[in-house]
Amino acid sequence: MKLEIITPDKKLYDGQVKSAIFPGSEGSFGVLDDHAPFVSTLKAGTIQIVEESSDKKEFVIKGGVAEIKHNTVIVLAD
């Protein structure tokens, strides 16, 4: 699935991932291919991703919003 992490200053990430874990305001949640569409607010924490190459990366955010639909995740982060 495609993941974009965008801050007011720059795009932190834009690429294909196998999975991602987000710090949701109601609790952490994971996303895989073909996930049901939804929107969630995010609290301060770490976004953990596993790229298609199986490399793991982490991005620290202060909060934001994640939208998941049609195998695309867009995160607008602080």
mmCIF file as gemmi writes it, N, C-alpha and C atoms, coordinates in Angstrom:
data_model
loop_
_atom_site.group_PDB
_atom_site.id
_atom_site.type_symbol
_atom_site.label_atom_id
_atom_site.label_alt_id
_atom_site.label_comp_id
_atom_site.label_asym_id
_atom_site.label_entity_id
_atom_site.label_seq_id
_atom_site.pdbx_PDB_ins_code
_atom_site.Cartn_x
_atom_site.Cartn_y
_atom_site.Cartn_z
_atom_site.occupancy
_atom_site.B_iso_or_equiv
_atom_site.pdbx_formal_charge
_atom_site.auth_seq_id
_atom_site.auth_asym_id
_atom_site.pdbx_PDB_model_num
ATOM 1 N N . MET Axp A 1 ? 0.85 -1.179 0 1 0 ? 1 A 1
ATOM 2 C CA . MET Axp A 1 ? 0 0 0 1 0 ? 1 A 1
ATOM 3 C C . MET Axp A 1 ? 0.892 1.237 0 1 0 ? 1 A 1
ATOM 4 N N . LYS Axp A 2 ? 0.338 2.337 -0.448 1 0 ? 2 A 1
ATOM 5 C CA . LYS Axp A 2 ? 1.085 3.593 -0.517 1 0 ? 2 A 1
ATOM 6 C C . LYS Axp A 2 ? 0.899 4.365 0.784 1 0 ? 2 A 1
ATOM 7 N N . LEU Axp A 3 ? 1.997 4.903 1.295 1 0 ? 3 A 1
ATOM 8 C CA . LEU Axp A 3 ? 1.963 5.706 2.518 1 0 ? 3 A 1
ATOM 9 C C . LEU Axp A 3 ? 2.633 7.042 2.265 1 0 ? 3 A 1
ATOM 10 N N . GLU Axp A 4 ? 1.949 8.107 2.675 1 0 ? 4 A 1
ATOM 11 C CA . GLU Axp A 4 ? 2.526 9.45 2.653 1 0 ? 4 A 1
ATOM 12 C C . GLU Axp A 4 ? 2.408 10.032 4.051 1 0 ? 4 A 1
ATOM 13 N N . ILE Axp A 5 ? 3.508 10.555 4.568 1 0 ? 5 A 1
ATOM 14 C CA . ILE Axp A 5 ? 3.504 11.267 5.849 1 0 ? 5 A 1
ATOM 15 C C . ILE Axp A 5 ? 3.941 12.69 5.553 1 0 ? 5 A 1
ATOM 16 N N . ILE Axp A 6 ? 3.033 13.625 5.796 1 0 ? 6 A 1
ATOM 17 C CA . ILE Axp A 6 ? 3.265 15.027 5.43 1 0 ? 6 A 1
ATOM 18 C C . ILE Axp A 6 ? 3.181 15.903 6.683 1 0 ? 6 A 1
ATOM 19 N N . THR Axp A 7 ? 4.165 16.786 6.853 1 0 ? 7 A 1
ATOM 20 C CA . THR Axp A 7 ? 4.144 17.774 7.934 1 0 ? 7 A 1
ATOM 21 C C . THR Axp A 7 ? 3.98 19.154 7.3 1 0 ? 7 A 1
ATOM 22 N N . PRO Axp A 8 ? 3.737 20.183 8.105 1 0 ? 8 A 1
ATOM 23 C CA . PRO Axp A 8 ? 3.653 21.531 7.53 1 0 ? 8 A 1
ATOM 24 C C . PRO Axp A 8 ? 4.947 21.962 6.827 1 0 ? 8 A 1
ATOM 25 N N . ASP Axp A 9 ? 6.078 21.399 7.241 1 0 ? 9 A 1
ATOM 26 C CA . ASP Axp A 9 ? 7.369 21.784 6.689 1 0 ? 9 A 1
ATOM 27 C C . ASP Axp A 9 ? 7.791 20.991 5.465 1 0 ? 9 A 1
ATOM 28 N N . LYS Axp A 10 ? 7.503 19.676 5.466 1 0 ? 10 A 1
ATOM 29 C CA . LYS Axp A 10 ? 7.989 18.831 4.369 1 0 ? 10 A 1
ATOM 30 C C . LYS Axp A 10 ? 7.267 17.488 4.362 1 0 ? 10 A 1
ATOM 31 N N . LYS Axp A 11 ? 7.531 16.718 3.317 1 0 ? 11 A 1
ATOM 32 C CA . LYS Axp A 11 ? 7.021 15.356 3.234 1 0 ? 11 A 1
ATOM 33 C C . LYS Axp A 11 ? 8.066 14.445 3.883 1 0 ? 11 A 1
ATOM 34 N N . LEU Axp A 12 ? 7.679 13.769 4.971 1 0 ? 12 A 1
ATOM 35 C CA . LEU Axp A 12 ? 8.617 12.894 5.68 1 0 ? 12 A 1
ATOM 36 C C . LEU Axp A 12 ? 8.806 11.56 4.984 1 0 ? 12 A 1
ATOM 37 N N . TYR Axp A 13 ? 7.731 11.063 4.343 1 0 ? 13 A 1
ATOM 38 C CA . TYR Axp A 13 ? 7.814 9.749 3.717 1 0 ? 13 A 1
ATOM 39 C C . TYR Axp A 13 ? 6.815 9.662 2.568 1 0 ? 13 A 1
ATOM 40 N N . ASP Axp A 14 ? 7.215 8.979 1.505 1 0 ? 14 A 1
ATOM 41 C CA . ASP Axp A 14 ? 6.337 8.721 0.368 1 0 ? 14 A 1
ATOM 42 C C . ASP Axp A 14 ? 6.823 7.428 -0.282 1 0 ? 14 A 1
ATOM 43 N N . GLY Axp A 15 ? 6.102 6.34 -0.066 1 0 ? 15 A 1
ATOM 44 C CA . GLY Axp A 15 ? 6.545 5.08 -0.623 1 0 ? 15 A 1
ATOM 45 C C . GLY Axp A 15 ? 5.567 3.953 -0.367 1 0 ? 15 A 1
ATOM 46 N N . GLN Axp A 16 ? 5.961 2.758 -0.797 1 0 ? 16 A 1
ATOM 47 C CA . GLN Axp A 16 ? 5.16 1.552 -0.627 1 0 ? 16 A 1
ATOM 48 C C . GLN Axp A 16 ? 5.574 0.834 0.651 1 0 ? 16 A 1
ATOM 49 N N . VAL Axp A 17 ? 4.589 0.403 1.44 1 0 ? 17 A 1
ATOM 50 C CA . VAL Axp A 17 ? 4.861 -0.304 2.691 1 0 ? 17 A 1
ATOM 51 C C . VAL Axp A 17 ? 4.034 -1.581 2.782 1 0 ? 17 A 1
ATOM 52 N N . LYS Axp A 18 ? 4.539 -2.532 3.565 1 0 ? 18 A 1
ATOM 53 C CA . LYS Axp A 18 ? 3.797 -3.767 3.855 1 0 ? 18 A 1
ATOM 54 C C . LYS Axp A 18 ? 2.803 -3.535 4.985 1 0 ? 18 A 1
ATOM 55 N N . SER Axp A 19 ? 3.245 -2.758 5.995 1 0 ? 19 A 1
ATOM 56 C CA . SER Axp A 19 ? 2.396 -2.512 7.153 1 0 ? 19 A 1
ATOM 57 C C . SER Axp A 19 ? 2.821 -1.224 7.84 1 0 ? 19 A 1
ATOM 58 N N . ALA Axp A 20 ? 1.921 -0.71 8.671 1 0 ? 20 A 1
ATOM 59 C CA . ALA Axp A 20 ? 2.206 0.498 9.447 1 0 ? 20 A 1
ATOM 60 C C . ALA Axp A 20 ? 1.423 0.446 10.751 1 0 ? 20 A 1
ATOM 61 N N . ILE Axp A 21 ? 2.042 0.955 11.81 1 0 ? 21 A 1
ATOM 62 C CA . ILE Axp A 21 ? 1.39 1.061 13.113 1 0 ? 21 A 1
ATOM 63 C C . ILE Axp A 21 ? 1.384 2.532 13.503 1 0 ? 21 A 1
ATOM 64 N N . PHE Axp A 22 ? 0.202 3.014 13.908 1 0 ? 22 A 1
ATOM 65 C CA . PHE Axp A 22 ? 0.005 4.43 14.207 1 0 ? 22 A 1
ATOM 66 C C . PHE Axp A 22 ? -0.41 4.636 15.657 1 0 ? 22 A 1
ATOM 67 N N . PRO Axp A 23 ? -0.003 5.782 16.26 1 0 ? 23 A 1
ATOM 68 C CA . PRO Axp A 23 ? -0.427 6.11 17.623 1 0 ? 23 A 1
ATOM 69 C C . PRO Axp A 23 ? -1.78 6.823 17.614 1 0 ? 23 A 1
ATOM 70 N N . GLY Axp A 24 ? -2.851 6.068 17.455 1 0 ? 24 A 1
ATOM 71 C CA . GLY Axp A 24 ? -4.192 6.653 17.417 1 0 ? 24 A 1
ATOM 72 C C . GLY Axp A 24 ? -4.562 7.287 18.739 1 0 ? 24 A 1
ATOM 73 N N . SER Axp A 25 ? -5.395 8.315 18.699 1 0 ? 25 A 1
ATOM 74 C CA . SER Axp A 25 ? -5.79 8.993 19.936 1 0 ? 25 A 1
ATOM 75 C C . SER Axp A 25 ? -6.619 8.091 20.843 1 0 ? 25 A 1
ATOM 76 N N . GLU Axp A 26 ? -7.232 7.039 20.28 1 0 ? 26 A 1
ATOM 77 C CA . GLU Axp A 26 ? -8.002 6.077 21.071 1 0 ? 26 A 1
ATOM 78 C C . GLU Axp A 26 ? -7.222 4.774 21.276 1 0 ? 26 A 1
ATOM 79 N N . GLY Axp A 27 ? -5.966 4.769 20.886 1 0 ? 27 A 1
ATOM 80 C CA . GLY Axp A 27 ? -5.121 3.588 21.017 1 0 ? 27 A 1
ATOM 81 C C . GLY Axp A 27 ? -4.396 3.294 19.711 1 0 ? 27 A 1
ATOM 82 N N . SER Axp A 28 ? -3.3 2.595 19.793 1 0 ? 28 A 1
ATOM 83 C CA . SER Axp A 28 ? -2.524 2.268 18.596 1 0 ? 28 A 1
ATOM 84 C C . SER Axp A 28 ? -3.314 1.346 17.684 1 0 ? 28 A 1
ATOM 85 N N . PHE Axp A 29 ? -3.062 1.48 16.366 1 0 ? 29 A 1
ATOM 86 C CA . PHE Axp A 29 ? -3.712 0.596 15.4 1 0 ? 29 A 1
ATOM 87 C C . PHE Axp A 29 ? -2.769 0.325 14.245 1 0 ? 29 A 1
ATOM 88 N N . GLY Axp A 30 ? -2.924 -0.842 13.651 1 0 ? 30 A 1
ATOM 89 C CA . GLY Axp A 30 ? -2.104 -1.241 12.52 1 0 ? 30 A 1
ATOM 90 C C . GLY Axp A 30 ? -2.916 -1.248 11.242 1 0 ? 30 A 1
ATOM 91 N N . VAL Axp A 31 ? -2.221 -1.082 10.123 1 0 ? 31 A 1
ATOM 92 C CA . VAL Axp A 31 ? -2.862 -1.071 8.811 1 0 ? 31 A 1
ATOM 93 C C . VAL Axp A 31 ? -2.075 -1.977 7.869 1 0 ? 31 A 1
ATOM 94 N N . LEU Axp A 32 ? -2.809 -2.842 7.161 1 0 ? 32 A 1
ATOM 95 C CA . LEU Axp A 32 ? -2.25 -3.713 6.137 1 0 ? 32 A 1
ATOM 96 C C . LEU Axp A 32 ? -2.997 -3.452 4.829 1 0 ? 32 A 1
ATOM 97 N N . ASP Axp A 33 ? -2.575 -4.099 3.74 1 0 ? 33 A 1
ATOM 98 C CA . ASP Axp A 33 ? -3.291 -3.989 2.464 1 0 ? 33 A 1
ATOM 99 C C . ASP Axp A 33 ? -4.776 -4.311 2.644 1 0 ? 33 A 1
ATOM 100 N N . ASP Axp A 34 ? -5.606 -3.653 1.858 1 0 ? 34 A 1
ATOM 101 C CA . ASP Axp A 34 ? -7.057 -3.877 1.828 1 0 ? 34 A 1
ATOM 102 C C . ASP Axp A 34 ? -7.754 -3.564 3.154 1 0 ? 34 A 1
ATOM 103 N N . HIS Axp A 35 ? -7.174 -2.663 3.94 1 0 ? 35 A 1
ATOM 104 C CA . HIS Axp A 35 ? -7.808 -2.25 5.204 1 0 ? 35 A 1
ATOM 105 C C . HIS Axp A 35 ? -9.081 -1.482 4.891 1 0 ? 35 A 1
ATOM 106 N N . ALA Axp A 36 ? -10.064 -1.605 5.747 1 0 ? 36 A 1
ATOM 107 C CA . ALA Axp A 36 ? -11.32 -0.855 5.598 1 0 ? 36 A 1
ATOM 108 C C . ALA Axp A 36 ? -11.031 0.644 5.667 1 0 ? 36 A 1
ATOM 109 N N . PRO Axp A 37 ? -11.737 1.437 4.873 1 0 ? 37 A 1
ATOM 110 C CA . PRO Axp A 37 ? -11.524 2.892 4.899 1 0 ? 37 A 1
ATOM 111 C C . PRO Axp A 37 ? -11.939 3.504 6.239 1 0 ? 37 A 1
ATOM 112 N N . PHE Axp A 38 ? -11.134 4.418 6.73 1 0 ? 38 A 1
ATOM 113 C CA . PHE Axp A 38 ? -11.516 5.207 7.899 1 0 ? 38 A 1
ATOM 114 C C . PHE Axp A 38 ? -10.553 6.367 8.096 1 0 ? 38 A 1
ATOM 115 N N . VAL Axp A 39 ? -10.936 7.26 9.006 1 0 ? 39 A 1
ATOM 116 C CA . VAL Axp A 39 ? -10.11 8.419 9.367 1 0 ? 39 A 1
ATOM 117 C C . VAL Axp A 39 ? -9.927 8.379 10.878 1 0 ? 39 A 1
ATOM 118 N N . SER Axp A 40 ? -8.71 8.68 11.338 1 0 ? 40 A 1
ATOM 119 C CA . SER Axp A 40 ? -8.431 8.668 12.769 1 0 ? 40 A 1
ATOM 120 C C . SER Axp A 40 ? -7.532 9.834 13.138 1 0 ? 40 A 1
ATOM 121 N N . THR Axp A 41 ? -7.771 10.381 14.322 1 0 ? 41 A 1
ATOM 122 C CA . THR Axp A 41 ? -6.837 11.368 14.854 1 0 ? 41 A 1
ATOM 123 C C . THR Axp A 41 ? -5.67 10.619 15.488 1 0 ? 41 A 1
ATOM 124 N N . LEU Axp A 42 ? -4.511 11.264 15.492 1 0 ? 42 A 1
ATOM 125 C CA . LEU Axp A 42 ? -3.3 10.657 16.043 1 0 ? 42 A 1
ATOM 126 C C . LEU Axp A 42 ? -2.792 11.495 17.205 1 0 ? 42 A 1
ATOM 127 N N . LYS Axp A 43 ? -2.255 10.813 18.215 1 0 ? 43 A 1
ATOM 128 C CA . LYS Axp A 43 ? -1.641 11.517 19.339 1 0 ? 43 A 1
ATOM 129 C C . LYS Axp A 43 ? -0.132 11.504 19.154 1 0 ? 43 A 1
ATOM 130 N N . ALA Axp A 44 ? 0.565 12.189 20.026 1 0 ? 44 A 1
ATOM 131 C CA . ALA Axp A 44 ? 2.029 12.195 19.972 1 0 ? 44 A 1
ATOM 132 C C . ALA Axp A 44 ? 2.54 10.771 20.144 1 0 ? 44 A 1
ATOM 133 N N . GLY Axp A 45 ? 3.506 10.408 19.316 1 0 ? 45 A 1
ATOM 134 C CA . GLY Axp A 45 ? 4.061 9.065 19.392 1 0 ? 45 A 1
ATOM 135 C C . GLY Axp A 45 ? 4.888 8.74 18.165 1 0 ? 45 A 1
ATOM 136 N N . THR Axp A 46 ? 5.005 7.457 17.875 1 0 ? 46 A 1
ATOM 137 C CA . THR Axp A 46 ? 5.85 6.987 16.785 1 0 ? 46 A 1
ATOM 138 C C . THR Axp A 46 ? 5.032 6.206 15.764 1 0 ? 46 A 1
ATOM 139 N N . ILE Axp A 47 ? 5.22 6.531 14.497 1 0 ? 47 A 1
ATOM 140 C CA . ILE Axp A 47 ? 4.665 5.735 13.404 1 0 ? 47 A 1
ATOM 141 C C . ILE Axp A 47 ? 5.742 4.722 13.027 1 0 ? 47 A 1
ATOM 142 N N . GLN Axp A 48 ? 5.387 3.453 13.061 1 0 ? 48 A 1
ATOM 143 C CA . GLN Axp A 48 ? 6.321 2.382 12.72 1 0 ? 48 A 1
ATOM 144 C C . GLN Axp A 48 ? 5.882 1.761 11.398 1 0 ? 48 A 1
ATOM 145 N N . ILE Axp A 49 ? 6.81 1.653 10.445 1 0 ? 49 A 1
ATOM 146 C CA . ILE Axp A 49 ? 6.457 1.08 9.151 1 0 ? 49 A 1
ATOM 147 C C . ILE Axp A 49 ? 7.418 -0.046 8.78 1 0 ? 49 A 1
ATOM 148 N N . VAL Axp A 50 ? 6.904 -0.961 7.961 1 0 ? 50 A 1
ATOM 149 C CA . VAL Axp A 50 ? 7.732 -2.005 7.35 1 0 ? 50 A 1
ATOM 150 C C . VAL Axp A 50 ? 7.595 -1.81 5.849 1 0 ? 50 A 1
ATOM 151 N N . GLU Axp A 51 ? 8.705 -1.465 5.204 1 0 ? 51 A 1
ATOM 152 C CA . GLU Axp A 51 ? 8.693 -1.214 3.769 1 0 ? 51 A 1
ATOM 153 C C . GLU Axp A 51 ? 8.584 -2.524 2.988 1 0 ? 51 A 1
ATOM 154 N N . GLU Axp A 52 ? 8.299 -2.412 1.691 1 0 ? 52 A 1
ATOM 155 C CA . GLU Axp A 52 ? 8.204 -3.582 0.816 1 0 ? 52 A 1
ATOM 156 C C . GLU Axp A 52 ? 9.489 -4.402 0.848 1 0 ? 52 A 1
ATOM 157 N N . SER Axp A 53 ? 10.624 -3.745 1.058 1 0 ? 53 A 1
ATOM 158 C CA . SER Axp A 53 ? 11.927 -4.419 1.125 1 0 ? 53 A 1
ATOM 159 C C . SER Axp A 53 ? 12.179 -5.052 2.498 1 0 ? 53 A 1
ATOM 160 N N . SER Axp A 54 ? 11.194 -4.964 3.395 1 0 ? 54 A 1
ATOM 161 C CA . SER Axp A 54 ? 11.25 -5.448 4.785 1 0 ? 54 A 1
ATOM 162 C C . SER Axp A 54 ? 12.102 -4.569 5.697 1 0 ? 54 A 1
ATOM 163 N N . ASP Axp A 55 ? 12.592 -3.425 5.192 1 0 ? 55 A 1
ATOM 164 C CA . ASP Axp A 55 ? 13.279 -2.457 6.057 1 0 ? 55 A 1
ATOM 165 C C . ASP Axp A 55 ? 12.248 -1.834 6.993 1 0 ? 55 A 1
ATOM 166 N N . LYS Axp A 56 ? 12.667 -1.567 8.229 1 0 ? 56 A 1
ATOM 167 C CA . LYS Axp A 56 ? 11.782 -0.941 9.216 1 0 ? 56 A 1
ATOM 168 C C . LYS Axp A 56 ? 12.219 0.494 9.448 1 0 ? 56 A 1
ATOM 169 N N . LYS Axp A 57 ? 11.237 1.386 9.568 1 0 ? 57 A 1
ATOM 170 C CA . LYS Axp A 57 ? 11.513 2.796 9.843 1 0 ? 57 A 1
ATOM 171 C C . LYS Axp A 57 ? 10.533 3.306 10.881 1 0 ? 57 A 1
ATOM 172 N N . GLU Axp A 58 ? 10.933 4.36 11.571 1 0 ? 58 A 1
ATOM 173 C CA . GLU Axp A 58 ? 10.076 5.004 12.564 1 0 ? 58 A 1
ATOM 174 C C . GLU Axp A 58 ? 10.102 6.512 12.359 1 0 ? 58 A 1
ATOM 175 N N . PHE Axp A 59 ? 8.947 7.132 12.595 1 0 ? 59 A 1
ATOM 176 C CA . PHE Axp A 59 ? 8.817 8.586 12.486 1 0 ? 59 A 1
ATOM 177 C C . PHE Axp A 59 ? 8.103 9.087 13.738 1 0 ? 59 A 1
ATOM 178 N N . VAL Axp A 60 ? 8.717 10.029 14.441 1 0 ? 60 A 1
ATOM 179 C CA . VAL Axp A 60 ? 8.118 10.598 15.645 1 0 ? 60 A 1
ATOM 180 C C . VAL Axp A 60 ? 7.244 11.778 15.237 1 0 ? 60 A 1
ATOM 181 N N . ILE Axp A 61 ? 5.995 11.769 15.734 1 0 ? 61 A 1
ATOM 182 C CA . ILE Axp A 61 ? 5.063 12.857 15.432 1 0 ? 61 A 1
ATOM 183 C C . ILE Axp A 61 ? 4.501 13.426 16.738 1 0 ? 61 A 1
ATOM 184 N N . LYS Axp A 62 ? 3.961 14.636 16.648 1 0 ? 62 A 1
ATOM 185 C CA . LYS Axp A 62 ? 3.35 15.283 17.806 1 0 ? 62 A 1
ATOM 186 C C . LYS Axp A 62 ? 1.833 15.131 17.803 1 0 ? 62 A 1
ATOM 187 N N . GLY Axp A 63 ? 1.293 14.587 16.719 1 0 ? 63 A 1
ATOM 188 C CA . GLY Axp A 63 ? -0.153 14.417 16.568 1 0 ? 63 A 1
ATOM 189 C C . GLY Axp A 63 ? -0.504 14.572 15.105 1 0 ? 63 A 1
ATOM 190 N N . GLY Axp A 64 ? -1.79 14.452 14.788 1 0 ? 64 A 1
ATOM 191 C CA . GLY Axp A 64 ? -2.211 14.629 13.407 1 0 ? 64 A 1
ATOM 192 C C . GLY Axp A 64 ? -3.451 13.831 13.071 1 0 ? 64 A 1
ATOM 193 N N . VAL Axp A 65 ? -3.603 13.54 11.772 1 0 ? 65 A 1
ATOM 194 C CA . VAL Axp A 65 ? -4.765 12.813 11.258 1 0 ? 65 A 1
ATOM 195 C C . VAL Axp A 65 ? -4.282 11.816 10.216 1 0 ? 65 A 1
ATOM 196 N N . ALA Axp A 66 ? -4.868 10.609 10.227 1 0 ? 66 A 1
ATOM 197 C CA . ALA Axp A 66 ? -4.564 9.596 9.218 1 0 ? 66 A 1
ATOM 198 C C . ALA Axp A 66 ? -5.844 9.238 8.474 1 0 ? 66 A 1
ATOM 199 N N . GLU Axp A 67 ? -5.756 9.167 7.142 1 0 ? 67 A 1
ATOM 200 C CA . GLU Axp A 67 ? -6.881 8.731 6.316 1 0 ? 67 A 1
ATOM 201 C C . GLU Axp A 67 ? -6.448 7.482 5.563 1 0 ? 67 A 1
ATOM 202 N N . ILE Axp A 68 ? -7.255 6.436 5.674 1 0 ? 68 A 1
ATOM 203 C CA . ILE Axp A 68 ? -6.966 5.167 5.013 1 0 ? 68 A 1
ATOM 204 C C . ILE Axp A 68 ? -8.103 4.88 4.036 1 0 ? 68 A 1
ATOM 205 N N . LYS Axp A 69 ? -7.761 4.7 2.737 1 0 ? 69 A 1
ATOM 206 C CA . LYS Axp A 69 ? -8.765 4.26 1.768 1 0 ? 69 A 1
ATOM 207 C C . LYS Axp A 69 ? -8.069 3.803 0.49 1 0 ? 69 A 1
ATOM 208 N N . HIS Axp A 70 ? -8.61 2.763 -0.105 1 0 ? 70 A 1
ATOM 209 C CA . HIS Axp A 70 ? -8.13 2.229 -1.388 1 0 ? 70 A 1
ATOM 210 C C . HIS Axp A 70 ? -6.62 1.957 -1.38 1 0 ? 70 A 1
ATOM 211 N N . ASN Axp A 71 ? -6.127 1.292 -0.313 1 0 ? 71 A 1
ATOM 212 C CA . ASN Axp A 71 ? -4.712 0.949 -0.173 1 0 ? 71 A 1
ATOM 213 C C . ASN Axp A 71 ? -3.794 2.164 -0.22 1 0 ? 71 A 1
ATOM 214 N N . THR Axp A 72 ? -4.302 3.291 0.228 1 0 ? 72 A 1
ATOM 215 C CA . THR Axp A 72 ? -3.501 4.514 0.356 1 0 ? 72 A 1
ATOM 216 C C . THR Axp A 72 ? -3.712 5.082 1.748 1 0 ? 72 A 1
ATOM 217 N N . VAL Axp A 73 ? -2.608 5.411 2.416 1 0 ? 73 A 1
ATOM 218 C CA . VAL Axp A 73 ? -2.677 6.039 3.737 1 0 ? 73 A 1
ATOM 219 C C . VAL Axp A 73 ? -2.009 7.402 3.622 1 0 ? 73 A 1
ATOM 220 N N . ILE Axp A 74 ? -2.758 8.428 3.989 1 0 ? 74 A 1
ATOM 221 C CA . ILE Axp A 74 ? -2.203 9.781 4.015 1 0 ? 74 A 1
ATOM 222 C C . ILE Axp A 74 ? -2.243 10.27 5.461 1 0 ? 74 A 1
ATOM 223 N N . VAL Axp A 75 ? -1.072 10.674 5.967 1 0 ? 75 A 1
ATOM 224 C CA . VAL Axp A 75 ? -0.96 11.186 7.324 1 0 ? 75 A 1
ATOM 225 C C . VAL Axp A 75 ? -0.575 12.654 7.244 1 0 ? 75 A 1
ATOM 226 N N . LEU Axp A 76 ? -1.384 13.492 7.86 1 0 ? 76 A 1
ATOM 227 C CA . LEU Axp A 76 ? -1.067 14.909 8.034 1 0 ? 76 A 1
ATOM 228 C C . LEU Axp A 76 ? -0.627 15.048 9.484 1 0 ? 76 A 1
ATOM 229 N N . ALA Axp A 77 ? 0.668 15.22 9.689 1 0 ? 77 A 1
ATOM 230 C CA . ALA Axp A 77 ? 1.241 15.176 11.031 1 0 ? 77 A 1
ATOM 231 C C . ALA Axp A 77 ? 1.8 16.529 11.462 1 0 ? 77 A 1
ATOM 232 N N . ASP Axp A 78 ? 1.84 16.706 12.782 1 0 ? 78 A 1
ATOM 233 C CA . ASP Axp A 78 ? 2.459 17.896 13.376 1 0 ? 78 A 1
ATOM 234 C C . ASP Axp A 78 ? 3.924 17.598 13.644 1 0 ? 78 A 1
